[in-house]
């Protein structure tokens, strides 16, 4: 189970309650800076925007590719480690609005992580250091450190120890 806070709603579906959960002007500001950063070709400037205006924790030399879409409501709940690559058109969510409830959760992406293009990361997920997320993956649960995962729904393709064995075998063959 993902680590999210759950809030029940009684009236219409939870999306109709949106501005009871997050201020409208915060969403407008976040949307502006996220859209600016999505097309920003300079990685240091992009990371500065995320840190300064969205209050995100971004590690040194983290790289967000073109068109990465961050959570517009709660970007401050996203943390990305050092030397991590977030692939083209990836979506990172820290909230989800459902019919009878909405959920908010932190997203923690470790250091030296590779996230392939067009992946979606759901709220309340932790991706461990040195993990690899294959392109097009729906990350709906935690990813162990050093693991290689992929698919929809996400599955572990190789564990950290299996990856180390493959690397050793490749070195032996050379």
C-alpha positions as CSV (number, residue, x, y, z in Angstrom):
1,X,0.0,0.0,0.0
2,X,1.3,3.5,-0.9
3,X,1.9,5.9,2.0
4,X,-0.8,8.5,1.5
5,X,-3.1,10.5,3.7
6,X,-6.7,9.8,2.9
7,X,-9.6,12.4,3.2
8,X,-13.2,11.4,2.7
9,X,-15.7,13.7,1.0
10,X,-19.4,13.7,1.4
11,X,-20.7,15.9,-1.4
12,X,-19.9,15.5,-5.1
13,X,-16.7,13.8,-6.2
14,X,-13.5,15.0,-4.5
15,X,-12.3,17.0,-7.5
16,X,-15.2,19.4,-6.9
17,X,-13.6,20.1,-3.5
18,X,-10.3,21.1,-5.0
19,X,-10.1,24.6,-3.7
20,X,-11.0,23.5,-0.3
21,X,-7.8,21.4,-0.3
22,X,-5.4,23.8,-2.0
23,X,-5.6,27.6,-2.6
24,X,-6.5,28.6,-6.1
25,X,-3.6,31.1,-6.3
26,X,-1.1,28.4,-5.3
27,X,-2.3,26.3,-8.2
28,X,-2.0,29.2,-10.6
29,X,1.5,30.0,-9.5
30,X,2.6,26.3,-9.5
31,X,1.1,25.8,-13.0
32,X,3.0,28.8,-14.4
33,X,6.4,27.7,-13.0
34,X,5.9,24.0,-13.9
35,X,5.0,24.9,-17.5
36,X,8.0,27.3,-17.7
37,X,10.3,24.6,-16.4
38,X,8.8,21.9,-18.7
39,X,10.3,23.7,-21.7
40,X,13.4,25.1,-20.0
41,X,16.5,23.8,-21.9
42,X,18.9,24.7,-19.1
43,X,19.0,22.1,-16.3
44,X,20.5,24.3,-13.6
45,X,17.8,26.9,-14.2
46,X,15.0,24.3,-14.2
47,X,16.2,22.9,-10.9
48,X,16.4,26.5,-9.5
49,X,12.8,27.1,-10.5
50,X,11.8,23.8,-8.8
51,X,13.6,24.7,-5.6
52,X,12.8,28.4,-5.4
53,X,9.2,28.6,-6.5
54,X,7.9,25.1,-5.9
55,X,9.8,24.4,-2.7
56,X,10.9,21.0,-4.0
57,X,14.0,19.2,-2.6
58,X,16.2,18.5,-5.7
59,X,19.6,16.9,-5.4
60,X,22.8,18.1,-7.0
61,X,23.0,17.3,-10.8
62,X,19.4,15.9,-10.9
63,X,18.1,16.1,-14.5
64,X,14.5,16.6,-15.5
65,X,14.1,15.9,-19.3
66,X,11.8,18.0,-21.5
67,X,8.1,17.9,-20.7
68,X,8.3,16.3,-17.2
69,X,4.9,17.1,-15.5
70,X,5.1,17.6,-11.8
71,X,2.1,17.7,-9.4
72,X,0.5,21.1,-9.7
73,X,-1.2,21.0,-6.3
74,X,1.6,19.7,-4.0
75,X,5.0,19.9,-5.8
76,X,6.6,20.5,-2.4
77,X,5.9,16.9,-1.5
78,X,8.3,15.7,-4.2
79,X,11.9,14.9,-3.4
80,X,14.5,13.9,-6.0
81,X,18.0,12.8,-5.0
82,X,21.5,13.6,-6.5
83,X,22.4,12.6,-10.0
84,X,19.0,11.2,-10.9
85,X,17.5,11.4,-14.4
86,X,13.7,11.8,-14.9
87,X,12.8,10.9,-18.5
88,X,10.9,12.7,-21.1
89,X,7.2,13.3,-20.4
90,X,7.2,11.6,-17.1
91,X,4.4,12.5,-14.6
92,X,5.0,12.7,-10.9
93,X,1.9,13.0,-8.8
94,X,1.6,13.8,-5.1
95,X,-2.2,13.8,-5.0
96,X,-5.1,11.9,-6.5
97,X,-8.8,12.9,-6.5
98,X,-11.2,10.0,-6.4
99,X,-15.0,9.8,-6.2
100,X,-15.4,9.4,-2.4
101,X,-12.0,10.6,-1.2
102,X,-8.8,12.3,-2.1
103,X,-5.3,11.2,-1.2
104,X,-2.1,13.2,-0.7
105,X,1.4,11.5,-0.4
106,X,5.0,12.3,-0.6
107,X,7.1,11.1,-3.5
108,X,10.7,10.3,-2.7
109,X,13.0,9.5,-5.6
110,X,16.5,8.4,-4.5
111,X,20.0,9.2,-5.8
112,X,21.4,7.8,-9.0
113,X,17.9,6.7,-10.2
114,X,17.0,6.4,-13.8
115,X,13.3,6.9,-14.7
116,X,12.5,6.2,-18.3
117,X,10.3,8.3,-20.6
118,X,6.5,8.4,-20.3
119,X,6.4,6.9,-16.8
120,X,3.9,7.8,-14.2
121,X,4.7,7.9,-10.5
122,X,1.7,7.9,-8.1
123,X,1.6,9.6,-4.7
124,X,3.1,8.0,-1.6
125,X,5.8,6.1,-3.5
126,X,9.5,5.8,-2.6
127,X,12.0,4.9,-5.3
128,X,15.3,3.7,-3.7
129,X,18.8,4.7,-4.7
130,X,20.3,3.3,-7.8
131,X,16.9,2.0,-9.1
132,X,16.0,1.9,-12.8
133,X,12.4,2.4,-13.9
134,X,11.7,1.3,-17.5
135,X,10.0,3.6,-19.9
136,X,6.2,3.7,-19.8
137,X,6.0,2.3,-16.3
138,X,3.2,3.0,-13.8
139,X,5.0,3.2,-10.5
140,X,2.2,2.3,-8.1
141,X,4.2,0.9,-5.2
142,X,7.7,1.4,-3.7
143,X,10.7,0.4,-5.7
144,X,13.6,-1.2,-3.7
145,X,17.1,0.3,-4.0
146,X,19.0,-1.0,-6.9
147,X,16.1,-2.8,-8.5
148,X,15.1,-2.6,-12.2
149,X,11.3,-2.3,-12.6
150,X,8.9,-1.9,-15.5
151,X,5.5,-2.4,-16.9
152,X,1.9,-1.5,-16.2
153,X,1.3,-2.5,-13.5
154,X,4.9,-2.3,-12.4
155,X,6.8,-5.4,-11.7
156,X,10.4,-6.1,-10.5
157,X,12.4,-7.3,-13.4
158,X,15.7,-7.6,-11.6
159,X,16.5,-7.2,-7.9
160,X,19.6,-5.4,-6.8
161,X,21.5,-8.7,-6.3
162,X,20.4,-10.0,-9.7
163,X,21.5,-6.7,-11.3
164,X,24.9,-7.1,-9.6
165,X,25.2,-10.7,-10.9
166,X,24.4,-9.5,-14.5
167,X,27.0,-6.7,-14.3
168,X,29.6,-9.2,-13.0
169,X,28.8,-11.7,-15.8
170,X,29.1,-8.9,-18.4
171,X,32.5,-7.9,-17.0
172,X,33.6,-11.6,-17.1
173,X,32.6,-12.0,-20.8
174,X,34.7,-8.9,-21.8
